[in-house]
Amino acid sequence: MGELKEKIKGNTNEAIGEMKQKSNDPEMRQEGREQETKGKAQQLKGEVEGALGNDV
């Protein structure tokens, strides 16, 4: 179950991060890049959990 939860959180953070990067505010664009990176890490964590049977 943790695998799915992490993947959903990752997808959400990636999508929000991509939207923030379209802002005219440089700080918001940076925040968006960071949030997108966080989302990618969460996706990877979910994949690892799935591969290891959620024993992480």
Buried (B, 14 or more C-beta within 10 A) or exposed (E): EEBEEBBEBBBEBBEBBBEBBEEEEEEBBEBBBEBBEBBBEBBEBBBEBBEEEBEE
